[in-house]
Amino acid sequence: LSRNFPCALLCQLTRVSRGWRELIGQSHDLWMHITFAPFERQVTRKEIDQILTESRMQHARTLVLAGCQLSSFDFLRLFDRLGKHSILETLDLSGCLAVNDAVLVELRHASCPLKFLGLNRVVHISDGPTRRLVAAMPSLKMIEAEDSSLSPRTRCLIETGRFKVLQLGL
């Protein structure tokens, strides 16, 4: 099977028959790069629970939730599924209105080897939890945080690629 199926199509295919459900559920390559575009505004908690099971999350390298209208509780539950052996490298939460400091704290505890974190248009986060998240993720190479609620100084450090300075609290 191709790895380029959108999540919505994969879910529809699981309803075709038991054989398709087993094939899709056991094909870990299909779940390495997960994005909900262009249906991000229609994603519900039920679909998140159905699509992003704990076993699938263990194989995800890319997760694009940009624009998804989930609650902060949904994000907390989702990051709890990542587990200690997550291989998630790219996470885009841009435009997710429910992402807040508590979500960043939970993400910090998820122990992901993140290399990219998208926080564009995330307006309920502050400098302290963001700084602690950066300090807890040595693999992090890039953060995007345009139009976020971070201070101008923190955004400047992020935009110039010097966000690791945030670890030092300078």
C-alpha positions in Angstrom: 0.0 0.0 0.0 1.1 3.6 -0.7 2.1 5.7 2.3 0.4 8.7 0.7 -3.2 8.0 1.7 -4.9 10.7 3.7 -6.1 9.6 7.2 -9.7 10.1 6.2 -9.4 7.6 3.3 -7.5 5.1 5.5 -10.4 5.2 8.0 -12.9 4.7 5.3 -10.9 1.7 3.9 -10.9 0.1 7.4 -14.7 -0.1 7.2 -14.7 -2.0 3.9 -13.9 -5.4 5.3 -12.1 -7.2 8.1 -9.2 -7.9 5.6 -8.7 -4.2 4.8 -9.0 -3.3 8.5 -6.3 -5.8 9.4 -4.0 -4.8 6.5 -4.3 -1.1 7.3 -4.0 -1.6 11.1 -0.9 -3.7 10.7 0.9 -1.7 8.0 3.1 0.5 10.2 4.5 2.3 7.2 1.1 3.8 6.5 1.3 5.6 9.9 4.7 7.2 9.7 3.5 10.5 8.3 0.1 11.5 9.5 -1.7 14.7 8.4 -5.3 15.7 8.5 -5.1 18.3 5.8 -7.3 19.4 4.1 -9.9 18.2 6.7 -8.3 19.5 9.8 -11.2 21.6 10.9 -13.5 18.6 10.8 -11.4 16.3 13.0 -13.2 15.2 16.1 -12.1 13.4 19.3 -13.7 10.2 18.0 -11.7 10.3 14.8 -8.5 11.1 16.8 -9.2 8.1 19.0 -9.9 5.9 16.0 -6.9 7.0 13.9 -4.2 7.8 16.4 -4.2 4.6 18.5 -1.2 4.0 20.8 0.3 1.3 18.5 0.1 3.7 15.5 1.5 6.6 17.4 4.6 4.4 18.2 5.4 4.4 14.4 4.6 8.1 13.6 7.5 10.2 12.5 5.4 13.2 11.4 2.1 14.4 12.9 0.5 17.5 11.4 -2.5 18.6 13.5 -2.3 22.2 12.2 -5.7 23.9 12.4 -7.4 21.0 14.2 -10.1 22.2 16.6 -9.4 19.8 19.4 -9.6 20.6 23.1 -6.5 20.9 25.3 -7.7 17.6 27.0 -7.6 15.9 23.6 -4.0 17.0 23.1 -3.1 15.8 26.6 -4.6 12.4 25.8 -2.9 12.3 22.5 0.6 13.0 23.9 0.0 10.5 26.6 -0.2 7.8 23.8 3.2 8.7 22.5 4.9 6.6 25.2 8.6 6.4 26.1 9.7 4.9 22.8 8.2 7.4 20.4 10.0 8.2 17.2 8.0 11.4 16.4 10.3 13.9 14.8 7.9 16.5 13.4 4.9 17.9 15.2 2.9 20.8 13.8 0.3 22.3 16.2 0.0 25.6 14.3 -3.3 27.3 14.6 -4.6 24.9 17.2 -6.4 27.3 19.6 -6.5 24.9 22.5 -2.8 24.4 22.7 -1.7 26.0 26.0 1.0 25.7 28.6 -0.4 22.5 30.0 -0.2 20.9 26.5 3.5 22.0 26.3 4.2 20.4 29.7 2.7 17.1 28.6 4.6 17.2 25.4 7.8 17.8 27.4 7.1 14.6 29.4 6.4 12.6 26.2 10.1 12.2 25.6 9.9 12.6 21.8 13.0 13.0 19.7 11.4 16.0 18.0 13.4 17.9 15.4 10.7 20.3 14.3 7.8 21.9 16.3 5.3 24.2 14.7 3.6 26.7 17.0 2.5 29.4 14.5 -0.7 31.2 15.6 -0.7 29.4 19.0 -1.9 32.1 21.3 -2.2 30.5 24.7 1.4 29.7 25.5 4.0 31.5 27.5 7.8 31.8 27.6 8.4 29.6 30.8 6.8 26.3 29.6 8.2 26.9 26.1 11.7 27.4 27.5 11.4 24.2 29.6 10.2 22.2 26.6 13.2 23.3 24.5 15.5 22.4 27.4 14.0 18.9 27.6 14.4 18.2 23.9 18.0 18.3 22.9 17.2 16.9 19.4 15.0 20.0 18.6 16.5 21.8 15.6 13.7 24.1 14.5 10.7 25.9 16.0 8.2 28.1 14.2 6.2 30.4 16.4 5.0 33.3 14.2 1.9 35.2 15.6 2.1 33.3 18.9 1.7 34.7 22.4 5.4 34.3 23.2 7.3 37.5 24.1 9.0 39.4 21.3 12.4 38.5 22.7 11.6 34.7 22.7 10.1 34.9 19.2 13.2 36.7 18.0 15.4 34.0 19.4 13.3 31.4 17.7 13.1 33.3 14.4 16.9 33.7 14.3 17.5 30.0 15.0 19.0 30.8 18.4 16.2 29.2 20.4 18.6 27.0 22.3 19.5 30.1 24.2 16.1 29.7 25.8 17.5 26.8 27.8 19.9 29.1 29.5 17.2 31.6 30.4 19.1 34.5 28.9 
